[in-house]
């Protein structure tokens, strides 16, 4: 693998989701500069240099980049820093997605319009700026429908609504997480099941598409709680057609180099796939680790190297191992009082087990992706269905106490 020795890399964000990027960049020999508004963000202490800068403050992030002779900027697992990354890379001429692409990936309404233009299959949608417009949009789309924030990440501000009575709290929840505080998106609720894809583009073309199974929490919040690879379904899927539709959507957003995270739903009534949204980054909820164990290739390092190196799509997939990961969370909000297992020996079977909270920390029932307490990952030589069942057994043995 190539090196980034002598390069100055700006990691936009110092949260848990950026740690793989920070560690990978340092492992490749780069000097790592991190920006985050939180001085206690875990990535700050691992940086060669760190700055207290809000990652959505594009001007301030660009100023840090200029003052540190940055070779390129990078972020992963969150959309919040995507536009600042693009602002820096556009300014210094780095070979990455443009600011225009970042805007589209960070705002669902812009992406929807680009998908329309490229004739990408997607859910019906309407925008709403007021509660009155939201009610009218929901009535027009039909119940049940989805109300979501157009410009956030981490599954924040997404609610399934069944009736008019549920619209106002869902509207307020979406606006609460909106960066612009201007509008929300109303989408049709599609009967079917969601899955995802991790893609990698090289020199302007989406070259690799890896489908994965997704697991979501129960309504109304519908938070991703786990993923597994390889993808499996009892339906008669045309996998080539699905991958071509995903490639068309990625190319429509002009993601020219590096990874993208794609959310997809299969409409069982119409028997067709629809693209929900795309982010110009590696996905979250353990997807960097899943990709590593599933493909045998470190996609985080390859994503960093794509700015400096040329490689073939065959470099991104070396094997096809069964792997599944799920987040750990509490069913009750409160202070975390205990973490226990009724069969501790099962935990030794895990490939990775991580806790993001410690005893005494405040925890929340699952309403957004950041409410996770930890995560568990199992890689196996068994088939994927057996591996999924094995992980469920292990997770079901774990209990979180709250007071």
Secondary structure, 3 states (H helix, E strand, C coil): CCCCCCCEEEEECCCHHHHHHHHHHHHCCCEEEEEECCCCCHHHHHCCEEEECCCCCHHHHHHHHHHCCCCEEECCCCCCCHHHHHHHHHHHCCCCCCHHHHHHHHCHHHHHHHHHHCCCCECCEEEECCHHHHHHHHHHHCCCEEEEECCCCCCCCEEEECCHHHHHHHHHHHHHHCCCCCCEEEEECCCEEEEEEEEEEECCEEEEEEEEEEEECCCCCCCEEEEEECCCCCCCCCHHHHHHHHHHHHHHCCCCCEEEEEEEEEECCCCEEEEEEEECCCCCCCHHHHHHHHHCCCHHHHHHHCCCCCCCHHHHCCCCCEEEEEEECCCCCEEEEEEEECCHHHHCCCCEEEECCCCCCEECCCCCHHHCCEEEEEEECCCHHHHHHHHHHHHHCEEEEEC
